[in-house]
Amino acid sequence: MPLTCNIDPIAHADHTDITQGLSQNPASISPKYFYDQQGSRLFEAITQLPEYYPTRTENALMQQHASDIARSVGTGRTLIELGAGSCQKARTLCQLVQPACFVGVDISADYLQDAVAALSDDLPWLDARAVGGDMTQGVQLPADIPRTGRLVFYPGSSIGNFDPPHALALLAHMRELIDDDGGLLIGIDLPKDVTVLEAAYDDAAGVTAEFNRNVLRHVNRLIGSDFDVDQWQHRAFFNADASRIEMHLEALANAQVRWPGGGRAFEQGERIHTENSYKYPLPVFTDMLARAGFAQAEAWTDERGWFAVVHARP
């Protein structure tokens, strides 16, 4: 069984973060609150959709360049996956590089614990751990996890969910998690045709729309608010000036939302900004890596130039 180190992600700081975001004009909710158990399940469903290219493109890319990635990364490392979710991508990487230890980190602790338990069952030779926590607040690993030979794994282009200053700060934190012999293996989504981008975040089956609206159910539980999910619709579009997809929730009618100690009115058509997904050209991203302390970077891209996997080292 995996060793589990649970850190309660629902803290006073989260309550303050949510209510401050909702009180702004325009209102916002951090995308980290997508990931309760239902949100985590919905996101896994999104990764299987025909419109959602990032997961299958990244998987195919890693399979195509598996030997080169394994050579670059090396075997026997301590593999630390941030935002591990279902651990499916870690499962493939573990089989490829045979780490000495795997540590999955995710804000949805219960979902992660089940995923790491399943990983341990399938790979009984692997010392697998689950650490529940919010990586944006700093990752605290168990004391017995070796510092030498660490490889931080951050797939799926999740770094694009952070505004560039916050992305740089998160990359710098990843650098702090490793010694000079460590590394970072990270996936990034590259700029491409707008119709491809927008379809990936607004699928015909409505799974992404349900994923977006589910954040309101999670917020209701976290802060005691009374959002009526049926009063909100999903909006997703590409902001060319910022080179990012934006996701919003738009009020279908005037709505008064309350929570203990506060609340606000939303007019019909008013939006809550729930997510950005930046699309970085590869040279821009490798420059960001260098500023975060990763001076060396080796990258692999697919034949269409849609996605990149980068192994970065100090």
C-alpha positions, 0 to 999 in steps of 0.5 A: 500500500502507498504511504499517504501524507494528507494535507487538507487543501480546504484551508482559511487561505482558500476561503479568502482566495475564493471570496476575494476573487468573486468580489472582484470586477470582473469576478474570477475563480482559480482553476485549482478549484476545478479539482474536487473528486467530480472535477477530477473525473470530468477532466479525465473524461475530457482527455478522452474527447476527440477534440481534446488533442493535448493528452493524446498528442503528448502521449504519442510524442512521448512514445515516439521519443521514448528512448531519447527521453529515457536516455536524457532523463536516466533511470533510478530517479525519484519521480515527483509528479505535480498535479498527478490526478489519475497517475496515468501519465506517470504509469507510462513514464515509470515503466520507461525510466524505472524510478526508485520512488514515485511521489504523486502530488495533487490538491484532490487528495482522495482521488489521488490516494485511490490512483496511487493505490492502483499504481502500486497494485499494477507496479508492485516493485515501485515505492509509490507515495501520495501527497495531498496538497496545493502546489501553488502554496509550496510542496511539502514532501515527506522527510524520507524522500531523497533530495538527490536524483529527483525528476519533477514531472509536470505533463499536460501543459498545465503550466499554461494555466498560470499567468506568466509571472506565476508560471515563472514562480512555479518553475522556480519552486520546481527548481527548489525541489531538486538539487543540481543533479535533478531535472524537470520533464514538462509538457507545453502546448504550442500555438496553433490554429484557433479553430483547433484550440477553441474546439479543444476547450468547448467540445460538442458533447459538453463535457468541458462545459460541465467541468467548468460549471462543476467549479460552482458546486465545489465553491458552494461546498467550500465557502457555503455559497448558493450558486445555482449551477443551471443559471450559468453557461460555459464560454471558451475563446482564444485571446490572440493578444495574450496567446491564451484560451480563456474559460468563463462562466456567463450568467444566463439571468440576473443572479444574487449569490450569497455566502456567509459574511458576503455575497454579490449580484451578477447581471445577465451576461456578466462573467466569472473568469475560471481559467487561462491556458497560455500557448507558448512558442518553444523559444519563449518557454525555454527562456522562461525555464532559464530565468527559473534556474533551468539553464539546459533544455532538450525538447521534443515536438510532434510532427505538426508542431502542436506540443512539446515535451522538455527535459530541463536541468540546472 
